[in-house]
Amino acid sequence: MKKKQLLALGLAAIMVMGSLVGCGNSGGTSEKESGSADTETEDITTDADPDENQDTSVDEEADSSDNETAGGDNSISGEVRHAFWDAAQQSYLEKCAEEFNKLYPNIKITLEPNVWDEYWTKLEAGATGGSIADVFWMNGPNITKYAQGDILMPIDDLLESSDLDKSNYPEGLVNLYNIDGKQYALPKDFDTIGVWYNKQIFDDAGVPYPTDDWTWEDMADMAKQLTKDDGSVYGIGAPYDTQVGIYNTIYASGGEIISADKKSSGYDQPETQAGVECWVDLQKAGVSPSASSLVETAANVQFLSGRLAMYWGGSWFLAQVLDSDLKDQIDVVELPSINGKKATVIHGLGNCIYKDTKNPEAAWKWVEFLAGETANELSAETGAAIPALKGTAEGWVNKNTNYNLQSFIKSSEEYSYAYPASANTAEWEQYQADNLKKAFNLEVDVKEACEAVAEQMNEVLANE
Amino acid sequence: MNRGKKKSHAKEYAWGYAMIAPLVLGLGVFYFYPVFKVFFDSFHDVGAFNKRKWVGLANYQKMFQDPVMWQSLGNTVKYVLIIVPAVLIISLVLASLLNTGIKGRSFFRVVYFIPAVTMGAAIAMIWRWMYNGDYGILNYILNLLGLESVQFLSNTKTALVSISMVSVWSTTGYNMIILLAGIQGISKSYYEAASIDGANGINQFRHITLPLVTPTLFFVMITTLIGTFQTFDTIYMMINKNSIAMESTQSMVVYFYRNAFEYSKKGYASALAVFLFVIIMVITVFQMKMQNKWVNYE
């Protein structure tokens, strides 16, 4: 009796362990999966290429005097892993790698696509454990953290000896990647925000299209006229969002998210609160799907399925528009002014190099190439993003003349504000989201929510 | 003679240890080491890229004053109270039904077991779409019946129950198979004797099957309970971090994850993990003690 009981207990314990190990295994396989995803990631030197390389290398061995006639620089070799998150830019990067391999046939570029939601978690884990990609996309909210965490390779010296010139890129964005006097990346692209709208819905409702000189009141008014009572069409999407939402209206209202010295939150200022309030007012007016509906099905998806007449989106949204069935009935317009003032957030990504990369030379050559003219032109051509190099942005505009894309260039030049960031941006942005979502769901008052943000944000900033 | 025996014993031991080494090493690297590391980290302030600073018991003090922690613990208890009984009852009923001679029972065994061999993430993705407040099939059916749409996953009143249902759905099949094995291990002679005495199916179930399957039931209960306390993937996959229902659905493990990876407070997160570990440990020990009261070992 006793023995059996013990046996059962032991068995239970083993099985519990087993289930735990099972967990571990599944964790392991998921890692493996991502590992295999890595190997599956478009191997840019396509199957045919290595053979060709082999052939040429055999030839070269046959008469080694011909070494340089292959047309590229064979002296640098190695693998460069490049992590990024935007699937829409995959083909642009593939083309870049192709061009790059013409110059440096012995450098193998391996693209590692990620999902936005997991990118930063994975990147930080990789940086801590040393398995991080050699080159990876960086953004404004995270650059300070990574630079001060000593993960990135400064490129000042490399820039000196290169043909690249910092002054050929938007100054605000170059400075975004300059931390404590050291340059860590050049901007690869830039983006600003506009209002994308569905012309068909405007036509059906007999509402004239918005123009670049419109105001927030015009927009709210149109949204009301465009909303159908049965919930099949809403005038606008008003989700809780930062870069394509409140950040723009906060600046336009004369407020700030974070003080210039990055020591305190701007959420206790009435102007900042007004920039949030105007969105919540759209929710109250019922001209947008509810905030939770927009969480369950994101605003861009609802817009592209024809449920929203207007959608605030970045210039990067163009790629999705071009991919959609509605591409012929969509256009874009500048953001509306608030009390006569316009503002858009400007942001741009940079390609950073891991400081302990095994192939620093190859990694730099790749980054240098991506900052150069060929890559910027490819970016314009594929419509992936507005290239940051001076003179190449026009290519992006002219590529798709059906849309009012000039508005993004104009706003970047006339009224753009750098993306607000400090060392622990991701943390206080999470507190910001936790509190403001309650205001967007009409559960708490905007003022109350903003003051809670200010308090928690100041706590984070005090520890920086 | 004696010595030779000892020697051969030593050799046997060596072989035995060699055989279990892979598993023990695996456990050591992936379980025991992290467990100690988490314990160690819980006394530190762990910043970005694992920079540590000793803070003593500060994380624990903060934890017990954190209302969100208590809410997450409360949610976890709710999950346990909903999921564990539901899984036990449904899987036991299914197992006894599938033990009878009904037609197509192998087919049904496979059908019920399929969720167990499906990835949790895939299950959560599919259910998230079925539950979708605007485009989900469940709301489509509700609308056909003339009812209002429900935002299952965004409404703080329905979200937790909706997630629990997915968990029940996906874990029942596995537990059913274990219970089925337990039921089949019961000697046929009991049933024969009972039917001679004129006991019907329900009486047989109550007085033979149920008491004799308790050892298996006990095992299923402990594993389901531990699994439910550690609920993570369904919630993580189904609830967007900006969802209004996040606070009212997040389990301790989700709250741990968010602290570790979204708020970058790994030290505090470690303290949460240690606390959860202690809770599960206490409950499991309690259950082990209680088993004498209701588990029958033949």
Chai-1 contact restraints between the chains, C-beta under 6 A:
chainA,res_idxA,chainB,res_idxB,connection_type,confidence,min_distance_angstrom,max_distance_angstrom,comment,restraint_id
A,K4,B,Y297,contact,1.0,0.0,6.0,A-B,restraint_1
A,Q5,B,Y297,contact,1.0,0.0,6.0,A-B,restraint_2
A,A8,B,P215,contact,1.0,0.0,6.0,A-B,restraint_3
A,A12,B,F219,contact,1.0,0.0,6.0,A-B,restraint_4
A,A12,B,I222,contact,1.0,0.0,6.0,A-B,restraint_5
A,S19,B,T223,contact,1.0,0.0,6.0,A-B,restraint_6
A,G24,B,F30,contact,1.0,0.0,6.0,A-B,restraint_7
A,T121,B,F261,contact,1.0,0.0,6.0,A-B,restraint_8
A,A127,B,F49,contact,1.0,0.0,6.0,A-B,restraint_9
A,T128,B,F49,contact,1.0,0.0,6.0,A-B,restraint_10
A,T128,B,N50,contact,1.0,0.0,6.0,A-B,restraint_11
A,K145,B,A48,contact,1.0,0.0,6.0,A-B,restraint_12
A,G149,B,A48,contact,1.0,0.0,6.0,A-B,restraint_13
A,G149,B,F49,contact,1.0,0.0,6.0,A-B,restraint_14
A,S292,B,Q151,contact,1.0,0.0,6.0,A-B,restraint_15
A,S292,B,S154,contact,1.0,0.0,6.0,A-B,restraint_16
A,S292,B,I244,contact,1.0,0.0,6.0,A-B,restraint_17
A,S293,B,G133,contact,1.0,0.0,6.0,A-B,restraint_18
A,S293,B,D134,contact,1.0,0.0,6.0,A-B,restraint_19
A,V295,B,N240,contact,1.0,0.0,6.0,A-B,restraint_20
A,V295,B,N242,contact,1.0,0.0,6.0,A-B,restraint_21
A,V295,B,S243,contact,1.0,0.0,6.0,A-B,restraint_22
A,E296,B,N132,contact,1.0,0.0,6.0,A-B,restraint_23
A,E296,B,G133,contact,1.0,0.0,6.0,A-B,restraint_24
A,E296,B,S154,contact,1.0,0.0,6.0,A-B,restraint_25
A,T297,B,D134,contact,1.0,0.0,6.0,A-B,restraint_26
A,E427,B,Y263,contact,1.0,0.0,6.0,A-B,restraint_27
A,E427,B,S264,contact,1.0,0.0,6.0,A-B,restraint_28
A,Q430,B,E262,contact,1.0,0.0,6.0,A-B,restraint_29
A,Q430,B,Y263,contact,1.0,0.0,6.0,A-B,restraint_30
A,A433,B,N242,contact,1.0,0.0,6.0,A-B,restraint_31
A,K437,B,N242,contact,1.0,0.0,6.0,A-B,restraint_32
A,K437,B,I244,contact,1.0,0.0,6.0,A-B,restraint_33
A,N441,B,I244,contact,1.0,0.0,6.0,A-B,restraint_34
